[in-house]
Amino acid sequence: LFRSSDADLAVVLAGPLPVSLKKISLRSCKGITCVPESLGQSTSLQEIDLGYCAGLVSLPESLGECADLQMIDLSCCTGLVSSWGEAEAFPW
């Protein structure tokens, strides 16, 4: 499990994440507006917690390539606009 705060968010998202990463929590990171495409390259990723990231406006389509992804928490992501349509249409 990896957890991040606003203080180290830029450092975390700037580089590649380990491909063996199973869970990541960016919950309540006010400074996050988007998730990098590289997150979709973490092929073992099972859970992503983006809850309460009110500034989040988009998700990368590469997340749809995470075959092991079982849960993505988008609760209270009020700025999020899905490229797949309505929130319930996300492919997870």
N, C-alpha and C positions, 0 to 999 in steps of 0.2 A: 504494500500500500504506500502510495506517495501522497503527501498532503502539502499544499502550498499556501502561502499567504501573499498579500499584495507586495510585501517587501522583496520576496525572491521570485515573483512570478515572471518577470522579464528574463531572468537568468534561466529558469526552467524551460520556458517555451522557446528560447533562442536556439537551444541545441537539440540534438536528437535524443529521444527517450529510449530507454532500454527496450529491446524487442520482447524481453521476457516479462515486462511490466503487466500485472494483472488488474490492478485497481489504481485509480488516480482520483484525488479529490481536490478540486479547485473551488469548493463551496465558499460562497460569500466574498469572492475576490472582486471587489468593486472596479478594479482597473481593467478587467478583461473585457474586450469587445468582440474578439473572435478567437477561435481555436485553430492552430496551425494545421495545415494538411499533413504534416509529419506525424500527428497523433494517430492517424489512420494506418501508419506503418508499424505500429506496435501490435503485431499479429496475435499476441497472447492476451490482449486487453479484454477484460470481462466486465468491468464496471467503471463508469465515469460519473463523478458527482460534480455537476455544474450548478447545483441549486443555489438560488439567491444571488446569482451573478446578473444583477439587473442591467448592467451595461452590455451584456452579450447580445449581439445582433445577428450573428451567423454561425453556422456549423459547417465544417468542410465535408464535402461529399465523400471523401476518403474514409470517413467513419463507417460508411456502408460496407466497406471492404474488410472490416474487423469481424472475421468469421466467428470468433469466440465471444463477441460483445453480447451480454445478456441484459444489462441494465444501464440506462443513462438517465440521471436525475436532472430534469430541467425545471423543477418547481420554482416558481416566482422569477423566472427569466422573462420579465415583462417586455424587454426590447427585442426578443428573438423572433425573427421572421423565417419560417421554414421554406426552403427551396422545394420541398416536397408537398407543400400545401398546408393544410391544417395540422396542428400539433399532433393529433392522433394518427397522422399519416407517416410519422417518422418510421423508418424501416426496422426499428428495434422493438 
